[in-house]
């Protein structure tokens, strides 16, 4: 009986490692207003306008090291014949490809060793893992966050 009680105590006392569900607004510090997203046609008509006007968008430092779950869209970067293993997670379809990229605090650079099947990268997905506040600059965009994903699943 003592062993059963001790086991029950351990189960109840164990810390929960469930991911905190967050949204894209949670990646923006309070008081910061990101610039509106403009369509590519705007930049085509105004070539002197800088597409990268907000590369220094602030991040939420308190998110660093948190286990989170966030939905988004995949912008494929690396993979093999079957799966995407490195990608940008963005808040809306076509970001970084069909329109100028969102500000860095709205892009997460994700590495997922297991890989996401290509057919799952054309719709929204849920990503779960530990988010890090880390700036990276690449060919497509500047990012403010990175994540080593624990899981990637189709958004339902």
C-alpha positions as CSV (number, residue, x, y, z in Angstrom):
1,X,0.0,0.0,0.0
2,X,2.8,2.4,0.8
3,X,4.4,1.7,-2.6
4,X,1.1,2.5,-4.3
5,X,0.7,5.8,-2.4
6,X,4.3,6.7,-3.2
7,X,3.8,6.0,-6.9
8,X,0.6,8.1,-6.9
9,X,2.4,10.9,-5.2
10,X,5.2,10.8,-7.8
11,X,2.7,10.9,-10.7
12,X,0.8,13.9,-9.1
13,X,4.0,15.7,-8.2
14,X,5.8,15.2,-11.5
15,X,6.1,18.4,-13.5
16,X,3.9,18.6,-16.6
17,X,5.8,19.0,-19.8
18,X,2.8,19.8,-21.9
19,X,3.4,22.5,-24.5
20,X,1.9,25.9,-24.1
21,X,-0.4,26.7,-27.0
22,X,0.6,30.1,-28.4
23,X,-0.4,32.3,-31.3
24,X,1.5,34.6,-33.6
25,X,0.5,37.7,-31.6
26,X,2.3,36.1,-28.6
27,X,5.6,36.5,-30.5
28,X,5.2,40.3,-30.7
29,X,6.1,42.4,-27.6
30,X,3.4,44.4,-26.0
31,X,3.2,47.9,-27.6
32,X,4.9,47.0,-30.8
33,X,2.8,47.4,-34.0
34,X,4.2,45.5,-37.0
35,X,3.9,47.2,-40.4
36,X,1.0,46.0,-42.6
37,X,1.8,43.3,-45.1
38,X,1.8,44.8,-48.6
39,X,1.1,42.7,-51.7
40,X,3.9,42.1,-54.2
41,X,2.0,44.3,-56.7
42,X,2.7,47.3,-54.4
43,X,6.5,46.7,-54.6
44,X,6.3,46.1,-58.3
45,X,4.6,49.5,-58.7
46,X,7.0,51.1,-56.2
47,X,10.5,49.6,-56.8
48,X,12.2,52.2,-54.6
49,X,10.3,51.0,-51.5
50,X,12.3,48.7,-49.3
51,X,10.7,45.2,-48.9
52,X,12.7,44.7,-45.8
53,X,11.7,47.8,-43.8
54,X,11.3,46.0,-40.4
55,X,14.3,43.8,-40.0
56,X,14.8,44.9,-36.4
57,X,11.3,43.9,-35.1
58,X,11.6,43.2,-31.3
59,X,11.1,39.7,-29.9
60,X,9.6,38.4,-26.7
61,X,12.6,37.4,-24.6
62,X,10.5,35.6,-22.0
63,X,9.6,32.9,-24.6
64,X,13.2,31.7,-24.8
65,X,13.4,28.1,-23.7
66,X,9.6,27.5,-23.5
67,X,8.0,24.4,-24.8
68,X,5.3,25.7,-27.1
69,X,2.8,24.6,-29.7
70,X,2.0,27.0,-32.6
71,X,0.2,26.7,-35.9
72,X,1.5,28.0,-39.1
73,X,2.6,27.4,-42.7
74,X,5.8,25.8,-43.9
75,X,8.3,27.5,-46.2
76,X,10.5,24.6,-47.3
77,X,14.3,25.0,-47.0
78,X,16.0,21.6,-46.7
79,X,15.1,18.0,-47.0
80,X,15.6,14.7,-48.7
81,X,13.5,12.9,-51.3
82,X,10.7,12.2,-48.9
83,X,10.7,14.8,-46.1
84,X,11.3,18.5,-45.3
85,X,13.8,18.7,-42.4
86,X,14.4,22.4,-42.2
87,X,11.9,25.1,-42.9
88,X,10.5,28.5,-41.9
89,X,7.2,28.6,-40.0
90,X,5.2,31.6,-41.0
91,X,1.7,32.9,-40.0
92,X,0.1,33.0,-43.4
93,X,0.3,31.1,-46.7
94,X,2.8,32.4,-49.2
95,X,4.9,34.4,-46.8
96,X,8.5,34.7,-48.0
97,X,7.7,33.3,-51.4
98,X,4.8,35.1,-53.0
99,X,5.0,38.3,-50.9
100,X,7.8,40.0,-48.9
101,X,8.6,38.2,-45.7
102,X,6.9,39.1,-42.4
103,X,9.0,40.9,-39.7
104,X,11.6,38.6,-37.9
105,X,9.3,38.3,-34.9
106,X,6.8,36.6,-37.1
107,X,9.1,33.9,-38.5
108,X,10.4,30.7,-36.8
109,X,13.3,28.8,-38.2
110,X,12.5,25.1,-37.6
111,X,14.7,22.0,-37.7
112,X,12.9,18.7,-37.5
113,X,15.2,15.7,-37.8
114,X,12.4,13.2,-38.4
115,X,11.2,15.3,-41.3
116,X,7.7,16.4,-42.4
117,X,6.3,14.5,-45.5
118,X,6.1,16.9,-48.4
119,X,2.3,16.4,-48.8
120,X,1.9,17.8,-45.2
121,X,3.7,21.0,-46.0
122,X,1.1,22.5,-48.3
123,X,-1.5,23.1,-45.6
124,X,-1.3,24.6,-42.1
125,X,0.5,22.5,-39.5
126,X,1.0,22.4,-35.7
127,X,4.6,22.6,-34.5
128,X,5.6,21.6,-31.0
129,X,9.0,22.1,-29.5
130,X,11.3,24.4,-27.5
131,X,11.4,27.9,-28.9
132,X,14.5,30.0,-28.7
133,X,15.0,33.7,-29.2
134,X,17.7,33.7,-31.8
135,X,18.2,35.9,-34.8
136,X,19.2,34.3,-38.1
137,X,19.6,35.9,-41.5
138,X,19.0,33.9,-44.6
139,X,18.3,34.3,-48.3
140,X,14.5,34.4,-47.9
141,X,14.2,36.2,-44.6
142,X,15.5,37.3,-41.3
143,X,14.1,35.3,-38.4
144,X,13.8,36.2,-34.7
145,X,13.0,32.7,-33.3
146,X,14.3,29.2,-33.8
147,X,12.9,25.8,-32.8
148,X,14.0,22.2,-32.8
149,X,10.6,20.6,-33.3
150,X,9.5,17.6,-31.3
151,X,6.5,17.1,-33.5
152,X,4.8,18.4,-36.6
153,X,1.3,17.5,-37.5
154,X,-1.4,18.6,-39.9
155,X,-3.6,21.4,-38.5
156,X,-7.0,20.1,-37.6
